[in-house]
Amino acid sequence: MPLNKDSLPNTFLVATVLCLFCAFVVSAASVTLRPLQLENAQKDRRNNILQVSGFTPEEIEESGGIKKVFESRFDVEIIDLDTGQDAEADCQAAMNKAKDKEVNLGEEYDQLWASKLNPDKGLSEKLDKKTDVCGIKSREKFSEVFIMKSTAGEPELYVFPVRGNGLWSLMQGYLAVKPDFQTVVGLTFYQQAETPGLGGEVQNPDWKALWKDKKIYDDGEVKLAVIKGNKAGNAYGVDALSGATITSNGVTNMIDFWMGDKGFGPYINEMKKQDSSQIKTEAAGGNNVK
């Protein structure tokens, strides 16, 4: 008896085989392309870090490309956000435990992923409503800090990863500051989905240019903010985006959080203490010279 190709069992069999085949192809492609995806994501992040630090695309290209410029000019530290101290070993141990394998920290540490894990994994912390001014709900325990060095090995600027909610999306970007931790070099976003022409103007070069040389702290408190009708002479204010009040407020809240006590405040205080100790040591050494 010939097989009825239009029978229900035969149709079900063909659909099942086709689904299994497609699932296999997608899974294989995902595994195969994963290293390339990670490489491209890292390249994009590094490109944003270079550009917020003042490098133009032309300078990057002339100097050998993103990878060469980044690796020759930047050091990457992993810090404990609560203490502000170096925590690469602690982060490595927590990542190995969370993924149940030895991981390459430089390639596999994703701060957003870490922030969403259960706090029991040792990589994240839940935020209460009062603290969570930028609406991210939880925060990673460890963060990367990117330090651009001069040819003499001295820090020229620091780049901090920052994020916060706007009107429609989680805005993720980088804030670059001078070694005084007071003066802004630049702000950029590598991920955002705000309304084009309104909140999406956070990526407008003209608006980003307004951040250069703005001041962050006043009497130890974060004062830098996005302000409607801001006057050019206000060292702590950046003019708000027209028609995008919620997005503008989101950027203000983001800066307030990440440059404050639950963000990079402890690290900044730690670095200032080290600089102060070094100055005192050098002064004492100078006083001993006969």
Summary of the structure (lengths in Angstrom):
residues: 290
radius of gyration: 23.8
end to end distance: 111.0
largest distance: 111.0
contacts: 816
relative contact order: 0.10
helix: 45%
strand: 21%
